[in-house]
Amino acid sequence: MTDIEFGCLPTVIGSMPHTDPKAACAIVARYLKDIPAWPQLPRRTFREDMCAQFSEGFPGVVVNEPEKSIRIDRSQDLNKPLEKLYSAYLENKIDQYPVSLEYAAGLHNFLELTKLTVKAVKGQVTGPITWGTTITDGEKAIIYDETLGDAAAKMLRLKAAWQEKALRKISKNTIIFVDEPSMVSFGSVALLVSKEKVISLIDEVFGGISGLKGVHCCGNTDWSVILATKADIVSFDAYNYGQSLSLYPNEVKKFLDRKGAISWGIVPNNGEALAKESVASLKDRLEETMAPFTRKGIPFRQLFRQGLLTPSCGLAALATGEAAARALELLTELSKAMRKHHL
């Protein structure tokens, strides 16, 4: 687990509203001095949509940018590309499954930043549950196909490993989040996957990550499932769903006692809500969100030391780059206020 005492340092989930990768990277570098993250830019091109971004090289995949759709074309011969994928997985040939400039301009521009002095660097990859439930073969989501669902997790593992290797040029301390928004549907008819399979698929992706591993889910979910994975960091929307994680005090305590960290998504990514907030109001809200944990026997100091601060989710939902800068300014000032008061 983590040997870094985060102490509520700030970072981001990933996406930004920019279409210019250099401008997005400049804002990240300006505000996130300790744990910067490369920006995903879904407004730049559909190829940077969170599922399309990591689809490159998957057997039979068709990314239709005009229609903004991704599917698996079963009329293609999938056997040879599946053999290639499994061979790369077994031999750990991560360079065969990179994330290219065409699909991640933000990442490649971020890697060109040469004057960063950081504690750690963060990246992200779409999780196998979200990827597998979003992409279909025209009839059903591929997560329900035993071969393709397993292959997706293995490809995402290779993509995560390639990304981590690239980010190590900036810092030896890496954090890779597996983003799983589809986990809000766990336990419903919208996601008919067992707890055991969820854990297995996420841990498969984690197997390619040698640094710190996180899971982000931006809504209500069964957190006992996420906490049962090999995650080092659990990231949740503390602004809109502040009480959701506190419903699992025993699991959270075990997680923290094995040196896990909680990433508190406390700055809203909604423009209207953002305009109403200040550092003082967000500090009050964060401490109120932490209070149920302390009442259930988890020391506040442990929550603080083993905590990160982020926006509630990606910032691409905001209308402008200026709004994103405002969110990051609030985030960094909130971190400073928490560290000044509690360190």
C-alpha positions as CSV (number, residue, x, y, z in Angstrom):
1,M,0.0,0.0,0.0
2,T,1.0,3.6,0.0
3,D,4.0,4.9,1.9
4,I,3.2,8.5,0.9
5,E,1.3,10.4,3.6
6,F,-1.0,12.4,1.3
7,G,-2.4,14.7,4.0
8,C,-5.3,15.8,1.8
9,L,-3.1,16.9,-1.2
10,P,-5.0,17.7,-4.3
11,T,-5.3,15.9,-7.7
12,V,-8.0,15.4,-10.3
13,I,-10.0,12.6,-11.8
14,G,-8.9,13.2,-15.3
15,S,-11.2,14.9,-17.9
16,M,-11.0,18.6,-18.7
17,P,-13.3,20.8,-20.9
18,H,-10.5,22.0,-23.1
19,T,-9.9,21.1,-26.8
20,D,-6.3,22.4,-26.7
21,P,-4.1,19.9,-24.9
22,K,-1.3,22.4,-24.2
23,A,-3.8,24.7,-22.4
24,A,-5.2,21.8,-20.4
25,C,-1.7,20.7,-19.4
26,A,-0.8,24.3,-18.4
27,I,-3.7,24.5,-16.0
28,V,-2.9,21.2,-14.5
29,A,0.8,22.1,-14.0
30,R,-0.2,25.5,-12.6
31,Y,-2.4,24.2,-9.8
32,L,-1.4,20.7,-9.1
33,K,2.2,21.0,-8.0
34,D,2.4,17.8,-6.0
35,I,0.2,15.2,-7.8
36,P,-0.5,16.4,-11.4
37,A,-2.6,14.2,-13.7
38,W,-2.7,14.1,-17.5
39,P,-5.9,15.6,-18.9
40,Q,-8.5,13.6,-20.9
41,L,-10.1,15.8,-23.6
42,P,-13.4,14.3,-24.7
43,R,-14.5,17.5,-26.4
44,R,-11.4,17.5,-28.6
45,T,-12.4,14.3,-30.4
46,F,-14.7,11.3,-29.7
47,R,-11.5,9.2,-29.7
48,E,-10.8,10.8,-26.3
49,D,-14.1,9.6,-24.8
50,M,-13.3,7.5,-21.8
51,C,-14.2,4.2,-23.5
52,A,-12.9,5.0,-27.0
53,Q,-9.6,6.3,-25.6
54,F,-8.5,2.8,-24.5
55,S,-10.2,0.8,-27.3
56,E,-7.3,1.0,-29.8
57,G,-6.1,-2.4,-30.7
58,F,-9.0,-4.4,-29.3
59,P,-10.1,-7.3,-31.5
60,G,-12.8,-6.3,-33.9
61,V,-13.3,-2.8,-32.5
62,V,-14.9,-0.1,-34.6
63,V,-14.8,3.5,-33.4
64,N,-17.3,5.6,-35.4
65,E,-16.4,9.2,-34.6
66,P,-19.3,10.9,-36.6
67,E,-21.8,8.6,-34.8
68,K,-19.9,8.7,-31.5
69,S,-20.2,5.0,-31.2
70,I,-18.0,2.0,-30.4
71,R,-18.8,-1.6,-31.2
72,I,-17.3,-4.9,-31.8
73,D,-17.7,-6.1,-35.4
74,R,-18.1,-9.9,-35.2
75,S,-18.0,-10.2,-39.0
76,Q,-14.3,-9.7,-38.7
77,D,-12.0,-12.7,-37.8
78,L,-11.4,-12.1,-34.1
79,N,-9.2,-15.2,-33.6
80,K,-5.9,-13.8,-34.7
81,P,-6.2,-10.5,-32.9
82,L,-7.3,-12.3,-29.8
83,E,-4.2,-14.6,-30.1
84,K,-2.0,-11.5,-30.4
85,L,-3.6,-9.9,-27.3
86,Y,-3.3,-13.0,-25.2
87,S,0.3,-13.5,-26.3
88,A,1.2,-9.9,-25.4
89,Y,-0.5,-10.4,-22.0
90,L,1.3,-13.6,-21.2
91,E,4.7,-12.2,-22.3
92,N,4.0,-8.7,-20.8
93,K,4.7,-7.0,-24.1
94,I,3.0,-3.7,-23.1
95,D,4.5,-1.7,-25.9
96,Q,2.2,-3.6,-28.3
97,Y,-0.8,-1.8,-26.7
98,P,0.1,1.9,-26.3
99,V,-2.3,4.8,-25.9
100,S,-1.4,6.8,-29.0
101,L,-1.3,10.6,-29.6
102,E,-4.4,10.3,-31.8
103,Y,-6.4,8.9,-28.8
104,A,-4.8,10.9,-26.0
105,A,-3.3,14.3,-27.0
106,G,-3.5,15.3,-23.3
107,L,-1.3,12.4,-22.2
108,H,1.3,13.0,-24.8
109,N,1.5,16.7,-24.2
110,F,1.7,16.1,-20.5
111,L,4.7,13.7,-21.0
112,E,6.5,16.6,-22.7
113,L,6.4,18.8,-19.5
114,T,10.0,18.9,-18.4
115,K,9.9,21.3,-15.4
116,L,7.7,19.3,-13.0
117,T,9.0,18.6,-9.5
118,V,6.3,16.4,-8.0
119,K,5.6,13.9,-5.1
120,A,3.7,11.6,-7.5
121,V,2.1,11.6,-10.9
122,K,-1.4,10.3,-11.7
123,G,-3.0,8.6,-14.7
124,Q,-6.2,6.8,-15.3
125,V,-7.7,4.1,-17.4
126,T,-11.4,3.1,-17.9
127,G,-12.3,0.1,-15.8
128,P,-13.3,-3.3,-17.2
129,I,-16.8,-3.1,-15.8
130,T,-17.5,0.3,-17.5
131,W,-15.7,-0.6,-20.7
132,G,-17.3,-4.0,-20.9
133,T,-20.9,-2.7,-20.3
134,T,-20.6,0.2,-22.6
135,I,-19.2,-1.6,-25.7
136,T,-21.5,-4.1,-27.4
137,D,-21.3,-6.5,-30.3
138,G,-24.6,-5.2,-31.7
139,E,-26.6,-7.5,-29.5
140,K,-25.2,-7.5,-26.0
141,A,-22.5,-5.8,-23.9
142,I,-19.2,-7.7,-24.2
143,I,-18.9,-8.1,-20.4
144,Y,-21.5,-10.9,-20.8
145,D,-19.3,-12.7,-23.4
146,E,-16.8,-14.8,-21.4
147,T,-14.0,-14.4,-24.0
148,L,-14.4,-10.8,-24.9
149,G,-15.1,-9.7,-21.3
150,D,-11.9,-11.4,-20.1
151,A,-9.9,-10.0,-23.1
152,A,-11.1,-6.5,-22.3
153,A,-9.6,-6.7,-18.8
154,K,-6.4,-8.0,-20.1
155,M,-6.1,-5.3,-22.7
156,L,-6.8,-2.6,-20.1
157,R,-4.1,-4.1,-18.0
158,L,-1.6,-3.7,-20.8
159,K,-2.8,-0.1,-21.4
160,A,-2.4,0.7,-17.7
161,A,1.0,-0.8,-17.6
162,W,2.1,1.1,-20.8
163,Q,0.8,4.3,-19.3
164,E,2.5,3.8,-16.0
165,K,5.8,3.2,-17.7
166,A,5.4,6.4,-19.7
167,L,4.5,8.4,-16.5
168,R,7.6,7.2,-14.7
169,K,9.6,9.5,-16.9
170,I,8.1,12.3,-14.8
171,S,8.1,10.6,-11.4
172,K,9.0,7.2,-10.0
173,N,5.9,7.5,-7.8
174,T,2.8,6.7,-9.9
175,I,-0.9,6.5,-9.2
176,I,-3.2,4.9,-11.8
177,F,-7.0,5.1,-11.2
178,V,-9.3,2.6,-12.7
179,D,-12.5,4.6,-13.5
180,E,-15.7,2.7,-12.9
181,P,-18.8,4.9,-13.2
182,S,-20.9,1.9,-14.3
183,M,-20.5,0.5,-10.8
184,V,-23.4,2.7,-9.8
185,S,-25.6,0.0,-11.4
186,F,-24.1,-2.9,-9.5
187,G,-26.9,-5.0,-7.9
188,S,-29.5,-3.9,-10.4
189,V,-30.8,-5.4,-13.7
190,A,-28.5,-2.9,-15.5
191,L,-25.4,-4.8,-14.4
192,L,-25.9,-8.5,-14.0
193,V,-22.4,-9.3,-12.8
194,S,-21.5,-11.1,-9.6
195,K,-19.4,-9.5,-6.9
196,E,-16.7,-12.1,-7.5
197,K,-16.5,-11.3,-11.2
198,V,-16.3,-7.5,-10.5
199,I,-13.4,-8.0,-8.1
200,S,-11.6,-10.5,-10.5
201,L,-11.8,-8.2,-13.5
202,I,-10.7,-5.0,-11.6
203,D,-7.9,-6.9,-10.0
204,E,-6.8,-8.2,-13.4
205,V,-6.3,-4.6,-14.5
206,F,-4.5,-3.9,-11.2
207,G,-2.1,-6.7,-12.0
208,G,-0.4,-4.5,-14.6
209,I,0.2,-1.6,-12.2
210,S,3.3,-1.7,-10.0
211,G,2.7,1.6,-8.3
212,L,-0.4,2.8,-6.4
213,K,-3.8,1.6,-7.7
214,G,-7.1,3.4,-7.3
215,V,-10.8,2.9,-8.2
216,H,-13.0,5.9,-8.9
217,C,-16.8,5.7,-8.9
218,C,-18.8,8.9,-9.0
219,G,-22.1,7.8,-7.5
220,N,-23.8,5.4,-5.0
221,T,-22.5,1.8,-5.2
222,D,-21.8,-1.2,-3.0
223,W,-18.5,0.0,-1.7
224,S,-17.8,-3.3,0.0
225,V,-17.1,-4.7,-3.5
226,I,-14.6,-1.9,-4.4
227,L,-13.0,-2.2,-0.9
228,A,-12.5,-5.9,-1.5
229,T,-10.3,-5.4,-4.5
230,K,-6.5,-4.8,-4.4
231,A,-7.1,-1.0,-4.6
232,D,-4.7,1.3,-2.6
233,I,-7.0,4.3,-3.1
234,V,-10.8,4.5,-3.2
235,S,-12.2,7.7,-4.9
236,F,-15.8,8.8,-4.4
237,D,-18.0,11.8,-5.0
238,A,-18.0,13.3,-1.5
239,Y,-19.9,16.4,-2.6
240,N,-23.1,14.7,-3.9
241,Y,-22.9,11.3,-2.1
242,G,-21.0,12.2,1.1
243,Q,-22.7,9.5,3.2
244,S,-22.4,6.7,0.8
245,L,-19.0,5.4,1.9
246,S,-19.7,5.8,5.6
247,L,-22.4,3.1,5.3
248,Y,-19.4,0.6,5.2
249,P,-17.5,1.5,8.4
250,N,-16.0,-1.9,9.1
251,E,-14.7,-2.3,5.5
252,V,-13.4,1.2,5.4
253,K,-11.5,0.7,8.7
254,K,-9.9,-2.5,7.5
255,F,-9.0,-0.7,4.3
256,L,-7.4,2.2,6.1
257,D,-5.6,0.0,8.6
258,R,-3.9,-1.7,5.6
259,K,-2.7,1.8,4.6
260,G,-5.3,2.4,2.0
261,A,-6.2,6.0,1.1
262,I,-9.6,7.7,0.5
263,S,-9.8,10.3,-2.3
264,W,-12.6,12.8,-1.3
265,G,-14.3,14.3,-4.4
266,I,-15.4,17.4,-2.6
267,V,-15.3,20.2,-5.2
268,P,-18.4,20.1,-7.5
269,N,-18.0,19.6,-11.2
270,N,-21.3,21.3,-11.9
271,G,-21.0,25.0,-12.9
272,E,-24.0,26.2,-10.9
273,A,-22.9,24.4,-7.7
274,L,-19.3,25.5,-8.2
275,A,-20.3,29.2,-8.4
276,K,-22.0,29.0,-4.9
277,E,-19.0,27.4,-3.1
278,S,-16.0,28.9,-1.3
279,V,-13.0,27.4,0.4
280,A,-14.7,27.9,3.8
281,S,-18.0,26.3,2.7
282,L,-16.2,23.3,1.1
283,K,-14.0,22.8,4.2
284,D,-17.1,22.7,6.4
285,R,-18.7,20.2,4.0
286,L,-15.6,18.0,3.9
287,E,-15.3,17.9,7.7
288,E,-19.1,17.1,8.0
289,T,-18.6,14.3,5.5
290,M,-15.7,12.9,7.5
291,A,-17.6,13.1,10.8
292,P,-19.7,9.9,10.5
293,F,-16.4,7.9,10.1
294,T,-15.0,9.4,13.3
295,R,-18.2,8.5,15.1
296,K,-17.7,4.9,14.0
297,G,-14.2,4.7,15.5
298,I,-12.0,5.9,12.7
299,P,-9.6,8.6,13.9
300,F,-9.9,12.0,12.0
301,R,-6.1,12.2,11.8
302,Q,-6.1,8.9,9.9
303,L,-8.7,10.1,7.5
304,F,-6.6,13.3,7.0
305,R,-3.2,11.7,6.6
306,Q,-4.6,8.9,4.3
307,G,-6.7,11.3,2.3
308,L,-6.5,13.0,-1.1
309,L,-8.8,15.8,-2.4
310,T,-10.3,15.9,-5.9
311,P,-13.2,17.3,-7.8
312,S,-16.4,15.2,-7.5
313,C,-15.7,13.7,-11.0
314,G,-14.1,14.8,-14.2
315,L,-14.1,18.5,-15.1
316,A,-15.2,18.0,-18.7
317,A,-18.7,18.6,-17.5
318,L,-17.9,22.3,-17.0
319,A,-18.6,24.8,-19.7
320,T,-15.2,26.4,-20.0
321,G,-11.6,26.2,-19.2
322,E,-12.0,29.2,-16.9
323,A,-14.6,27.2,-14.9
324,A,-12.1,24.3,-14.7
325,A,-9.4,26.7,-13.5
326,R,-11.9,28.0,-10.8
327,A,-12.5,24.4,-9.6
328,L,-8.8,23.7,-9.4
329,E,-8.2,27.0,-7.6
330,L,-10.8,26.1,-5.0
331,L,-9.4,22.5,-4.7
332,T,-5.8,23.7,-4.1
333,E,-6.8,26.4,-1.7
334,L,-9.0,23.9,0.2
335,S,-6.1,21.6,0.5
336,K,-3.9,24.4,1.9
337,A,-6.6,25.3,4.4
338,M,-7.0,21.7,5.6
339,R,-3.2,21.2,5.8
340,K,-2.7,24.4,7.7
341,H,-5.4,23.6,10.2
342,H,-4.7,19.9,10.7
343,L,-1.0,19.3,10.1
